């Protein structure tokens, strides 16, 4: 299971530069003028996980296959997008298709790079984008909720559910709060809320794009963004798009030395992915053998058959059991055979809640 993160922000905040660096491509044209990105560019990136290499080494796997993450570089937004200004309609449509929003905010000063508002204020920038998303959601719900309420009085069960949960979202939006703060009362309300595809219901990761010198510690501007994220239950990370662009041009063996010199332990990509995983409640399990060791993404709280379904629907449909070894046990004991002999290989059934790092072999019959 992969997930799609839409990279958004005002023009000239570093969206396309970050996208190019993250995906190690130059698919998006980074230029110093608004709307240099016309169509959303999609880049698939491997999710870095050192555990996969350890498992592959122990299992003697011929190759490793990491799980994938998609980044979508979406055209810059301006005020009035909810009314179709600039590339507004296209922007809002692209946002609707992603699982999470990676909101890039400019947290650096540079007289050579024009800011669309002629000032560097990441909080104001964030509010411009959020306001347009809220206005679009408001326009949608102010039509839908009254219709649902009217049908609910006639005994329509689905309309009653919609009137309740979407009515709650509408009140939040009218108070200037995002729809993601809505609290569905049960599974049915959660389903209806999800189907509404509200733009402000999507989880948000703020990426503070700072100058190279601030990459390790951040700065006053990024601190304000972190405070904002904490207040609204969002996530935030500090990244220097300029550093990420330099890393792309380096040989792999030189990258870690470069990061260490800058006081960084890992790349911006790794930080963005970790924050994104946490934001969406995603975890990883592994499969391994002589041919390959592979990482698979699954939603936290998934049971064994669901995890098996990430490999193939037949695995879920015909699930029998899952031979499971915790990652730490697999590494400590030196592989499957030793884990089995030590009684650390478990036979788990349909109700087993898969844990992050589990090494699994699924038994199924279709």
Buried (B, 14 or more C-beta within 10 A) or exposed (E): BBBBBBBBBBBBBBBBBBBBBBBBBEBBEBEEEBEBBEEBBBBEBBBBBEBBBBBBEBBEBEEBBBBBBBBBBBBBBBBEBBEEBBBBBBBBEBBEEBBBBBBBBBBBEEEEEEBBBEEBBBEEBBBBBBBBBBBBBBEBBEEBBEEBBEBBEEEBEEBBBBBBBBBBBBEBBEEEBBBBBBEBEEEBBBEBBEEBEBBBBBBBBBBBBBBEEBBBEBBEBBBBBBEBBEEEEBBBBBBBBBBBBBBBEEEEEEBBEBBEEEEBEEBBBBBBBBBBBBBBEBBBBBBBBEEBBBBBBBBBEBBBBBBBBBBEEEBBEBBBBBBBBBBEBBBEBEBBEBBBEEEBBBEBEEEBEBEBBBBBBBEBEE
